[in-house]
């Protein structure tokens, strides 16, 4: 049996107990890392499914409102520009 307090880590590396712990805990560590990766991907895709349509919707709203503002300014200022050009021609 390996005792880390008396033998130290170097004395326990090549013992049967160390390899037994390695056989038990190394697959467990790999499994936990795999679970972490799977859950992080799942959370990422869930956020992507939730927020990507919202981002597209907000961009579409921005495009619609920018077109609306452009046409509103066009309706307001285009007759004004024509009127000013007409004034310049008359004068």
ROMARLUM-974186 format. One record per residue: residue number from 0; x, y, z of N, C-alpha, C in turn. Coordinates in nm, 4 decimals. Layout:
REM residues N
<r n="NUM" n_c1="X" n_c2="Y" n_c3="Z" ca_c1="X" ca_c2="Y" ca_c3="Z" c_c1="X" c_c2="Y" c_c3="Z"/>
...
REM end
This chain:
REM residues 91
<r n="0" n_c1="0.0845" n_c2="-0.1177" n_c3="0.0000" ca_c1="0.0000" ca_c2="0.0000" ca_c3="0.0000" c_c1="0.0885" c_c2="0.1234" c_c3="0.0000"/>
<r n="1" n_c1="0.0523" n_c2="0.2207" n_c3="-0.0793" ca_c1="0.1317" ca_c2="0.3419" ca_c3="-0.0920" c_c1="0.0785" c_c2="0.4472" c_c3="0.0040"/>
<r n="2" n_c1="0.1683" n_c2="0.5117" n_c3="0.0759" ca_c1="0.1314" ca_c2="0.6195" ca_c3="0.1664" c_c1="0.1993" c_c2="0.7468" c_c3="0.1178"/>
<r n="3" n_c1="0.1189" n_c2="0.8415" n_c3="0.0742" ca_c1="0.1753" ca_c2="0.9640" ca_c3="0.0188" c_c1="0.2489" c_c2="1.0461" c_c3="0.1243"/>
<r n="4" n_c1="0.2057" n_c2="1.0357" n_c3="0.2501" ca_c1="0.2696" ca_c2="1.1155" ca_c3="0.3545" c_c1="0.4097" c_c2="1.0655" c_c3="0.3862"/>
<r n="5" n_c1="0.4278" n_c2="0.9346" n_c3="0.3928" ca_c1="0.5603" ca_c2="0.8826" ca_c3="0.4290" c_c1="0.6476" c_c2="0.8582" c_c3="0.3062"/>
<r n="6" n_c1="0.5909" n_c2="0.8042" n_c3="0.1989" ca_c1="0.6706" ca_c2="0.7715" ca_c3="0.0808" c_c1="0.6871" c_c2="0.8899" c_c3="-0.0138"/>
<r n="7" n_c1="0.5922" n_c2="0.9798" n_c3="-0.0122" ca_c1="0.5959" ca_c2="1.0911" ca_c3="-0.1065" c_c1="0.5395" c_c2="1.0482" c_c3="-0.2413"/>
<r n="8" n_c1="0.5253" n_c2="1.1444" n_c3="-0.3283" ca_c1="0.4684" ca_c2="1.1151" ca_c3="-0.4599" c_c1="0.5627" c_c2="1.0282" c_c3="-0.5414"/>
<r n="9" n_c1="0.6936" n_c2="1.0562" n_c3="-0.5335" ca_c1="0.7903" ca_c2="0.9797" ca_c3="-0.6132" c_c1="0.7938" c_c2="0.8336" c_c3="-0.5705"/>
<r n="10" n_c1="0.7727" n_c2="0.8066" n_c3="-0.4437" ca_c1="0.7728" ca_c2="0.6690" ca_c3="-0.3969" c_c1="0.6473" c_c2="0.5936" c_c3="-0.4354"/>
<r n="11" n_c1="0.5422" n_c2="0.6644" n_c3="-0.4669" ca_c1="0.4146" ca_c2="0.6012" ca_c3="-0.4989" c_c1="0.3889" c_c2="0.5885" c_c3="-0.6486"/>
<r n="12" n_c1="0.4733" n_c2="0.6479" n_c3="-0.7308" ca_c1="0.4441" ca_c2="0.6506" ca_c3="-0.8739" c_c1="0.4440" c_c2="0.5106" c_c3="-0.9342"/>
<r n="13" n_c1="0.5410" n_c2="0.4306" n_c3="-0.8989" ca_c1="0.5545" ca_c2="0.2998" ca_c3="-0.9630" c_c1="0.4980" c_c2="0.1874" c_c3="-0.8776"/>
<r n="14" n_c1="0.3988" n_c2="0.2164" n_c3="-0.7995" ca_c1="0.3365" ca_c2="0.1110" ca_c3="-0.7192" c_c1="0.2069" c_c2="0.0662" c_c3="-0.7849"/>
<r n="15" n_c1="0.1577" n_c2="-0.0449" n_c3="-0.7381" ca_c1="0.0333" ca_c2="-0.1009" ca_c3="-0.7906" c_c1="-0.0847" c_c2="-0.0087" c_c3="-0.7619"/>
<r n="16" n_c1="-0.0809" n_c2="0.0570" n_c3="-0.6455" ca_c1="-0.1926" ca_c2="0.1434" ca_c3="-0.6063" c_c1="-0.2063" c_c2="0.2626" c_c3="-0.7004"/>
<r n="17" n_c1="-0.0935" n_c2="0.3154" n_c3="-0.7432" ca_c1="-0.0984" ca_c2="0.4307" ca_c3="-0.8330" c_c1="-0.1644" c_c2="0.3929" c_c3="-0.9648"/>
<r n="18" n_c1="-0.1251" n_c2="0.2780" n_c3="-1.0188" ca_c1="-0.1854" ca_c2="0.2355" ca_c3="-1.1454" c_c1="-0.3322" c_c2="0.1995" c_c3="-1.1284"/>
<r n="19" n_c1="-0.3683" n_c2="0.1468" n_c3="-1.0132" ca_c1="-0.5081" ca_c2="0.1179" ca_c3="-0.9861" c_c1="-0.5898" c_c2="0.2474" c_c3="-0.9817"/>
<r n="20" n_c1="-0.5358" n_c2="0.3477" n_c3="-0.9143" ca_c1="-0.6030" ca_c2="0.4774" ca_c3="-0.9124" c_c1="-0.6095" c_c2="0.5374" c_c3="-1.0523"/>
<r n="21" n_c1="-0.5036" n_c2="0.5171" n_c3="-1.1300" ca_c1="-0.5004" ca_c2="0.5689" ca_c3="-1.2667" c_c1="-0.6072" c_c2="0.5013" c_c3="-1.3522"/>
<r n="22" n_c1="-0.6213" n_c2="0.3701" n_c3="-1.3353" ca_c1="-0.7215" ca_c2="0.2960" ca_c3="-1.4126" c_c1="-0.8627" c_c2="0.3370" c_c3="-1.3713"/>
<r n="23" n_c1="-0.8811" n_c2="0.3688" n_c3="-1.2442" ca_c1="-1.0146" ca_c2="0.4070" ca_c3="-1.1978" c_c1="-1.0472" c_c2="0.5518" c_c3="-1.2336"/>
<r n="24" n_c1="-0.9550" n_c2="0.6424" n_c3="-1.2044" ca_c1="-0.9885" ca_c2="0.7842" ca_c3="-1.2135" c_c1="-0.9628" c_c2="0.8466" c_c3="-1.3501"/>
<r n="25" n_c1="-0.8729" n_c2="0.7914" n_c3="-1.4292" ca_c1="-0.8458" ca_c2="0.8515" ca_c3="-1.5594" c_c1="-0.9666" c_c2="0.8419" c_c3="-1.6533"/>
<r n="26" n_c1="-1.0320" n_c2="0.7261" n_c3="-1.6641" ca_c1="-1.1547" ca_c2="0.7248" ca_c3="-1.7466" c_c1="-1.2645" c_c2="0.8154" c_c3="-1.6907"/>
<r n="27" n_c1="-1.2709" n_c2="0.8259" n_c3="-1.5583" ca_c1="-1.3691" ca_c2="0.9147" ca_c3="-1.4972" c_c1="-1.3407" c_c2="1.0605" c_c3="-1.5327"/>
<r n="28" n_c1="-1.2134" n_c2="1.0980" n_c3="-1.5312" ca_c1="-1.1756" ca_c2="1.2344" ca_c3="-1.5693" c_c1="-1.2086" c_c2="1.2584" c_c3="-1.7160"/>
<r n="29" n_c1="-1.1758" n_c2="1.1626" n_c3="-1.8028" ca_c1="-1.2094" ca_c2="1.1773" ca_c3="-1.9452" c_c1="-1.3609" c_c2="1.1876" c_c3="-1.9658"/>
<r n="30" n_c1="-1.4361" n_c2="1.1080" n_c3="-1.8895" ca_c1="-1.5817" ca_c2="1.1120" ca_c3="-1.9002" c_c1="-1.6358" c_c2="1.2480" c_c3="-1.8567"/>
<r n="31" n_c1="-1.5822" n_c2="1.3024" n_c3="-1.7477" ca_c1="-1.6280" ca_c2="1.4330" ca_c3="-1.7009" c_c1="-1.5920" c_c2="1.5437" c_c3="-1.7988"/>
<r n="32" n_c1="-1.4739" n_c2="1.5342" n_c3="-1.8588" ca_c1="-1.4358" ca_c2="1.6327" ca_c3="-1.9602" c_c1="-1.5274" c_c2="1.6207" c_c3="-2.0814"/>
<r n="33" n_c1="-1.5595" n_c2="1.4987" n_c3="-2.1211" ca_c1="-1.6505" ca_c2="1.4783" ca_c3="-2.2344" c_c1="-1.7900" c_c2="1.5334" c_c3="-2.2031"/>
<r n="34" n_c1="-1.8372" n_c2="1.5125" n_c3="-2.0810" ca_c1="-1.9656" ca_c2="1.5706" ca_c3="-2.0407" c_c1="-1.9617" c_c2="1.7223" c_c3="-2.0451"/>
<r n="35" n_c1="-1.8509" n_c2="1.7799" n_c3="-2.0008" ca_c1="-1.8363" ca_c2="1.9251" ca_c3="-2.0046" c_c1="-1.8403" c_c2="1.9768" c_c3="-2.1474"/>
<r n="36" n_c1="-1.7728" n_c2="1.9072" n_c3="-2.2375" ca_c1="-1.7721" ca_c2="1.9479" ca_c3="-2.3784" c_c1="-1.9119" c_c2="1.9354" c_c3="-2.4385"/>
<r n="37" n_c1="-1.9794" n_c2="1.8242" n_c3="-2.4100" ca_c1="-2.1136" ca_c2="1.8028" ca_c3="-2.4654" c_c1="-2.2104" c_c2="1.9083" c_c3="-2.4139"/>
<r n="38" n_c1="-2.2072" n_c2="1.9357" n_c3="-2.2833" ca_c1="-2.2991" ca_c2="2.0355" ca_c3="-2.2286" c_c1="-2.2659" c_c2="2.1758" c_c3="-2.2764"/>
<r n="39" n_c1="-2.1376" n_c2="2.2066" n_c3="-2.2937" ca_c1="-2.1037" ca_c2="2.3399" ca_c3="-2.3440" c_c1="-2.1511" c_c2="2.3562" c_c3="-2.4882"/>
<r n="40" n_c1="-2.1394" n_c2="2.2488" n_c3="-2.5695" ca_c1="-2.1920" ca_c2="2.2561" ca_c3="-2.7061" c_c1="-2.3441" c_c2="2.2686" c_c3="-2.7052"/>
<r n="41" n_c1="-2.4083" n_c2="2.1948" n_c3="-2.6157" ca_c1="-2.5546" ca_c2="2.2011" ca_c3="-2.6082" c_c1="-2.6006" c_c2="2.3408" c_c3="-2.5686"/>
<r n="42" n_c1="-2.5334" n_c2="2.4010" n_c3="-2.4714" ca_c1="-2.5698" ca_c2="2.5366" ca_c3="-2.4297" c_c1="-2.5432" c_c2="2.6350" c_c3="-2.5424"/>
<r n="43" n_c1="-2.4316" n_c2="2.6174" n_c3="-2.6140" ca_c1="-2.3997" ca_c2="2.7067" ca_c3="-2.7259" c_c1="-2.5066" c_c2="2.6983" c_c3="-2.8339"/>
<r n="44" n_c1="-2.5464" n_c2="2.5761" n_c3="-2.8711" ca_c1="-2.6481" ca_c2="2.5618" ca_c3="-2.9757" c_c1="-2.7847" c_c2="2.6103" c_c3="-2.9288"/>
<r n="45" n_c1="-2.8150" n_c2="2.5929" n_c3="-2.8005" ca_c1="-2.9404" ca_c2="2.6447" ca_c3="-2.7471" c_c1="-2.9428" c_c2="2.7969" c_c3="-2.7542"/>
<r n="46" n_c1="-2.8325" n_c2="2.8603" n_c3="-2.7151" ca_c1="-2.8256" ca_c2="3.0059" ca_c3="-2.7252" c_c1="-2.8302" c_c2="3.0509" c_c3="-2.8702"/>
<r n="47" n_c1="-2.7690" n_c2="2.9721" n_c3="-2.9587" ca_c1="-2.7709" ca_c2="3.0060" ca_c3="-3.1011" c_c1="-2.9132" c_c2="2.9991" c_c3="-3.1558"/>
<r n="48" n_c1="-2.9876" n_c2="2.8965" n_c3="-3.1144" ca_c1="-3.1259" ca_c2="2.8815" ca_c3="-3.1614" c_c1="-3.2139" c_c2="2.9929" c_c3="-3.1053"/>
<r n="49" n_c1="-3.1851" n_c2="3.0378" n_c3="-2.9841" ca_c1="-3.2673" ca_c2="3.1427" ca_c3="-2.9239" c_c1="-3.2311" c_c2="3.2798" c_c3="-2.9800"/>
<r n="50" n_c1="-3.1018" n_c2="3.3121" n_c3="-2.9845" ca_c1="-3.0623" ca_c2="3.4497" ca_c3="-3.0127" c_c1="-3.0379" c_c2="3.4791" c_c3="-3.1596"/>
<r n="51" n_c1="-3.0091" n_c2="3.3782" n_c3="-3.2420" ca_c1="-2.9832" ca_c2="3.4065" ca_c3="-3.3831" c_c1="-3.1084" c_c2="3.4573" c_c3="-3.4549"/>
<r n="52" n_c1="-3.2251" n_c2="3.3958" n_c3="-3.4374" ca_c1="-3.3446" ca_c2="3.4553" ca_c3="-3.5000" c_c1="-3.3758" c_c2="3.5948" c_c3="-3.4458"/>
<r n="53" n_c1="-3.3481" n_c2="3.6162" n_c3="-3.3170" ca_c1="-3.3704" ca_c2="3.7484" ca_c3="-3.2594" c_c1="-3.2788" c_c2="3.8523" c_c3="-3.3237"/>
<r n="54" n_c1="-3.1535" n_c2="3.8153" n_c3="-3.3468" ca_c1="-3.0594" ca_c2="3.9061" ca_c3="-3.4128" c_c1="-3.1045" c_c2="3.9341" c_c3="-3.5555"/>
<r n="55" n_c1="-3.1472" n_c2="3.8294" n_c3="-3.6277" ca_c1="-3.1968" ca_c2="3.8506" ca_c3="-3.7643" c_c1="-3.3203" c_c2="3.9412" c_c3="-3.7646"/>
<r n="56" n_c1="-3.4088" n_c2="3.9214" n_c3="-3.6675" ca_c1="-3.5288" ca_c2="4.0047" ca_c3="-3.6585" c_c1="-3.4916" c_c2="4.1503" c_c3="-3.6317"/>
<r n="57" n_c1="-3.3954" n_c2="4.1730" n_c3="-3.5417" ca_c1="-3.3543" ca_c2="4.3102" ca_c3="-3.5121" c_c1="-3.2862" c_c2="4.3760" c_c3="-3.6315"/>
<r n="58" n_c1="-3.2075" n_c2="4.2992" n_c3="-3.7054" ca_c1="-3.1449" ca_c2="4.3537" ca_c3="-3.8263" c_c1="-3.2516" c_c2="4.3877" c_c3="-3.9296"/>
<r n="59" n_c1="-3.3514" n_c2="4.3017" n_c3="-3.9434" ca_c1="-3.4606" ca_c2="4.3290" ca_c3="-4.0376" c_c1="-3.5377" c_c2="4.4544" c_c3="-3.9966"/>
<r n="60" n_c1="-3.5622" n_c2="4.4702" n_c3="-3.8669" ca_c1="-3.6269" ca_c2="4.5924" ca_c3="-3.8192" c_c1="-3.5424" c_c2="4.7153" c_c3="-3.8492"/>
<r n="61" n_c1="-3.4122" n_c2="4.7031" n_c3="-3.8302" ca_c1="-3.3224" ca_c2="4.8148" ca_c3="-3.8596" c_c1="-3.3278" c_c2="4.8521" c_c3="-4.0067"/>
<r n="62" n_c1="-3.3286" n_c2="4.7513" n_c3="-4.0937" ca_c1="-3.3357" ca_c2="4.7776" ca_c3="-4.2381" c_c1="-3.4687" c_c2="4.8430" c_c3="-4.2737"/>
<r n="63" n_c1="-3.5781" n_c2="4.7916" n_c3="-4.2183" ca_c1="-3.7102" ca_c2="4.8473" ca_c3="-4.2494" c_c1="-3.7200" c_c2="4.9918" c_c3="-4.2014"/>
<r n="64" n_c1="-3.6748" n_c2="5.0173" n_c3="-4.0787" ca_c1="-3.6837" ca_c2="5.1538" ca_c3="-4.0273" c_c1="-3.5900" c_c2="5.2488" c_c3="-4.1008"/>
<r n="65" n_c1="-3.4730" n_c2="5.2003" n_c3="-4.1413" ca_c1="-3.3826" ca_c2="5.2881" ca_c3="-4.2162" c_c1="-3.4423" c_c2="5.3219" c_c3="-4.3526"/>
<r n="66" n_c1="-3.5074" n_c2="5.2238" n_c3="-4.4165" ca_c1="-3.5755" ca_c2="5.2542" ca_c3="-4.5430" c_c1="-3.6909" c_c2="5.3514" c_c3="-4.5211"/>
<r n="67" n_c1="-3.7655" n_c2="5.3313" n_c3="-4.4132" ca_c1="-3.8782" ca_c2="5.4202" ca_c3="-4.3845" c_c1="-3.8291" c_c2="5.5626" c_c3="-4.3597"/>
<r n="68" n_c1="-3.7215" n_c2="5.5758" n_c3="-4.2836" ca_c1="-3.6668" ca_c2="5.7094" ca_c3="-4.2571" c_c1="-3.6130" c_c2="5.7713" c_c3="-4.3853"/>
<r n="69" n_c1="-3.5474" n_c2="5.6908" n_c3="-4.4683" ca_c1="-3.4951" ca_c2="5.7426" ca_c3="-4.5955" c_c1="-3.6086" c_c2="5.7932" c_c3="-4.6838"/>
<r n="70" n_c1="-3.7159" n_c2="5.7144" n_c3="-4.6962" ca_c1="-3.8275" ca_c2="5.7567" ca_c3="-4.7812" c_c1="-3.9009" c_c2="5.8763" c_c3="-4.7209"/>
<r n="71" n_c1="-3.9089" n_c2="5.8822" n_c3="-4.5889" ca_c1="-3.9705" ca_c2="5.9976" ca_c3="-4.5247" c_c1="-3.8896" c_c2="6.1241" c_c3="-4.5533"/>
<r n="72" n_c1="-3.7576" n_c2="6.1132" n_c3="-4.5402" ca_c1="-3.6732" ca_c2="6.2289" ca_c3="-4.5722" c_c1="-3.6824" c_c2="6.2644" c_c3="-4.7201"/>
<r n="73" n_c1="-3.6942" n_c2="6.1625" n_c3="-4.8035" ca_c1="-3.7077" ca_c2="6.1872" ca_c3="-4.9475" c_c1="-3.8377" c_c2="6.2611" c_c3="-4.9783"/>
<r n="74" n_c1="-3.9461" n_c2="6.2200" n_c3="-4.9125" ca_c1="-4.0753" ca_c2="6.2855" ca_c3="-4.9340" c_c1="-4.0723" c_c2="6.4287" c_c3="-4.8814"/>
<r n="75" n_c1="-4.0019" n_c2="6.4513" n_c3="-4.7721" ca_c1="-3.9970" ca_c2="6.5863" ca_c3="-4.7155" c_c1="-3.9034" c_c2="6.6767" c_c3="-4.7956"/>
<r n="76" n_c1="-3.7824" n_c2="6.6292" n_c3="-4.8230" ca_c1="-3.6808" ca_c2="6.7179" ca_c3="-4.8785" c_c1="-3.6784" c_c2="6.7240" c_c3="-5.0307"/>
<r n="77" n_c1="-3.7299" n_c2="6.6248" n_c3="-5.0998" ca_c1="-3.7267" ca_c2="6.6294" ca_c3="-5.2460" c_c1="-3.8133" c_c2="6.7426" c_c3="-5.3025"/>
<r n="78" n_c1="-3.9351" n_c2="6.7608" n_c3="-5.2540" ca_c1="-4.0097" ca_c2="6.8787" ca_c3="-5.3025" c_c1="-3.9418" c_c2="7.0105" c_c3="-5.2650"/>
<r n="79" n_c1="-3.8790" n_c2="7.0123" n_c3="-5.1478" ca_c1="-3.8071" ca_c2="7.1325" ca_c3="-5.1070" c_c1="-3.6900" c_c2="7.1611" c_c3="-5.2000"/>
<r n="80" n_c1="-3.6184" n_c2="7.0563" n_c3="-5.2385" ca_c1="-3.5065" ca_c2="7.0728" ca_c3="-5.3319" c_c1="-3.5582" c_c2="7.1196" c_c3="-5.4681"/>
<r n="81" n_c1="-3.6670" n_c2="7.0602" n_c3="-5.5151" ca_c1="-3.7255" ca_c2="7.1048" ca_c3="-5.6427" c_c1="-3.7696" c_c2="7.2511" c_c3="-5.6347"/>
<r n="82" n_c1="-3.8275" n_c2="7.2881" n_c3="-5.5222" ca_c1="-3.8723" ca_c2="7.4262" ca_c3="-5.5052" c_c1="-3.7533" c_c2="7.5223" c_c3="-5.5066"/>
<r n="83" n_c1="-3.6438" n_c2="7.4838" n_c3="-5.4373" ca_c1="-3.5253" ca_c2="7.5704" ca_c3="-5.4359" c_c1="-3.4622" c_c2="7.5805" c_c3="-5.5740"/>
<r n="84" n_c1="-3.4594" n_c2="7.4719" n_c3="-5.6484" ca_c1="-3.4058" ca_c2="7.4752" ca_c3="-5.7848" c_c1="-3.4945" c_c2="7.5629" c_c3="-5.8722"/>
<r n="85" n_c1="-3.6236" n_c2="7.5536" n_c3="-5.8549" ca_c1="-3.7167" ca_c2="7.6362" ca_c3="-5.9325" c_c1="-3.6965" c_c2="7.7841" c_c3="-5.8996"/>
<r n="86" n_c1="-3.6732" n_c2="7.8127" n_c3="-5.7715" ca_c1="-3.6457" ca_c2="7.9508" ca_c3="-5.7323" c_c1="-3.5167" c_c2="8.0025" c_c3="-5.7957"/>
<r n="87" n_c1="-3.4149" n_c2="7.9173" n_c3="-5.7980" ca_c1="-3.2880" ca_c2="7.9585" ca_c3="-5.8585" c_c1="-3.3032" c_c2="7.9828" c_c3="-6.0079"/>
<r n="88" n_c1="-3.3838" n_c2="7.8999" n_c3="-6.0724" ca_c1="-3.4038" ca_c2="7.9163" ca_c3="-6.2171" c_c1="-3.4828" c_c2="8.0437" c_c3="-6.2449"/>
<r n="89" n_c1="-3.5834" n_c2="8.0707" n_c3="-6.1640" ca_c1="-3.6675" ca_c2="8.1888" ca_c3="-6.1844" c_c1="-3.5881" c_c2="8.3161" c_c3="-6.1572"/>
<r n="90" n_c1="-3.5060" n_c2="8.3131" n_c3="-6.0548" ca_c1="-3.4288" ca_c2="8.4331" ca_c3="-6.0215" c_c1="-3.3125" c_c2="8.4441" c_c3="-6.1172"/>
REM end
